[in-house]
Amino acid sequence: MLFEIIKKSSLIKSVGIYGGLNLVRQIFPFILLPVMTRYLSPDDYGVLAMFSILISVFYIAISLNLDAAIGREYFDRDKVDFPVYISSCLYTGIMSTIVLIPFVFLFGTQLETISSVPNEYFVFII
């Protein structure tokens, strides 16, 4: 009886999907850890860690938390022209990327010195 109610609950299904996908996302680096420690030197592992950190920093600078703004406006979409709001957010993200690209090319050598990530990897970070 209780199992049937839980099985039909959309909340339980959503939590299960969200939790399962988060588990897969977090277990993938854990599974790759022995492979990475086998083939990467400590210096290479440090570059990989800095690469990940730079991705997080540039994500903040490029996305400007627009995904959260879109998520918030989704629930008020009857008060706003939602397609126009989405396109405005996309244009804002594109413009922030366009502004950030020259910054990376101008200060790439300084960023390479600070982070030890090779300059040619910054294209992949953006």
C-alpha positions in Angstrom: 0.0 0.0 0.0 2.6 2.6 1.1 5.0 1.3 -1.6 2.4 1.9 -4.3 1.8 5.4 -3.1 5.5 6.2 -3.1 5.9 4.5 -6.5 3.3 6.8 -8.0 4.5 10.0 -6.4 6.0 12.5 -8.8 8.0 14.0 -6.0 9.7 10.8 -5.2 10.4 10.2 -8.9 11.9 13.7 -9.3 14.0 13.3 -6.2 15.2 9.9 -7.4 16.2 11.2 -10.8 17.9 14.3 -9.3 19.7 12.2 -6.7 20.7 9.5 -9.2 22.1 11.9 -11.7 24.0 13.8 -9.0 25.5 10.5 -7.8 26.6 9.6 -11.3 28.1 13.1 -11.8 30.1 12.8 -8.5 31.1 9.2 -8.8 32.6 9.6 -12.3 35.7 11.6 -11.0 36.0 9.1 -8.1 36.2 6.2 -10.5 38.8 8.1 -12.7 41.0 8.9 -9.7 43.1 5.8 -9.9 43.6 6.3 -13.7 44.6 9.9 -13.2 47.0 9.2 -10.3 48.6 6.5 -12.4 49.2 8.6 -15.5 49.5 12.1 -14.2 52.6 13.5 -12.4 52.0 15.6 -9.3 52.6 18.7 -11.4 50.1 17.6 -14.0 47.6 16.9 -11.3 48.1 20.5 -10.0 47.5 21.9 -13.5 44.3 19.8 -13.7 43.2 21.2 -10.4 44.0 24.8 -11.5 42.2 24.2 -14.8 39.1 23.1 -12.9 39.3 26.2 -10.6 39.7 28.5 -13.6 36.6 26.9 -15.3 34.6 27.7 -12.1 35.8 31.3 -12.0 35.2 31.9 -15.7 31.8 30.2 -15.4 30.8 32.8 -12.8 32.2 35.7 -15.0 30.4 34.4 -18.1 27.1 33.1 -16.8 26.5 36.0 -14.3 24.1 33.6 -12.6 21.6 33.9 -15.5 20.5 30.3 -15.1 19.2 31.1 -11.7 17.5 34.2 -13.0 15.8 32.2 -15.7 14.7 29.6 -13.2 13.3 32.3 -11.0 11.4 34.0 -13.8 10.0 30.7 -15.0 7.6 30.7 -12.1 6.5 34.3 -12.9 6.3 33.7 -16.7 2.7 35.0 -16.9 3.9 38.4 -15.7 6.8 38.7 -18.1 7.3 37.9 -21.8 9.3 34.8 -21.1 10.8 34.2 -24.6 12.1 37.7 -24.7 13.5 37.3 -21.2 15.3 34.1 -22.3 16.7 35.8 -25.4 17.9 38.7 -23.3 19.7 36.3 -21.0 21.3 34.6 -23.9 22.5 37.9 -25.4 23.9 38.9 -22.0 25.8 35.6 -21.7 27.2 36.1 -25.3 28.2 39.7 -24.5 29.9 38.7 -21.3 31.9 36.1 -23.2 32.8 38.6 -25.9 34.0 41.0 -23.3 36.0 38.3 -21.5 37.8 36.9 -24.6 40.1 40.0 -25.1 40.8 40.0 -21.4 42.1 36.5 -21.6 44.2 37.2 -24.6 45.6 40.4 -23.2 46.4 38.9 -19.8 47.0 35.3 -20.8 50.7 35.2 -19.9 50.0 36.7 -16.5 47.2 34.2 -15.9 49.6 31.4 -17.0 52.2 32.6 -14.5 49.7 32.8 -11.7 47.9 29.5 -12.4 50.5 27.3 -14.1 47.9 26.4 -16.7 49.4 26.7 -20.2 48.1 29.7 -22.2 46.7 27.7 -25.0 44.3 25.9 -22.6 42.4 29.2 -21.9 40.5 28.8 -25.2 39.1 25.5 -23.8 38.2 27.2 -20.5 36.2 29.9 -22.1 
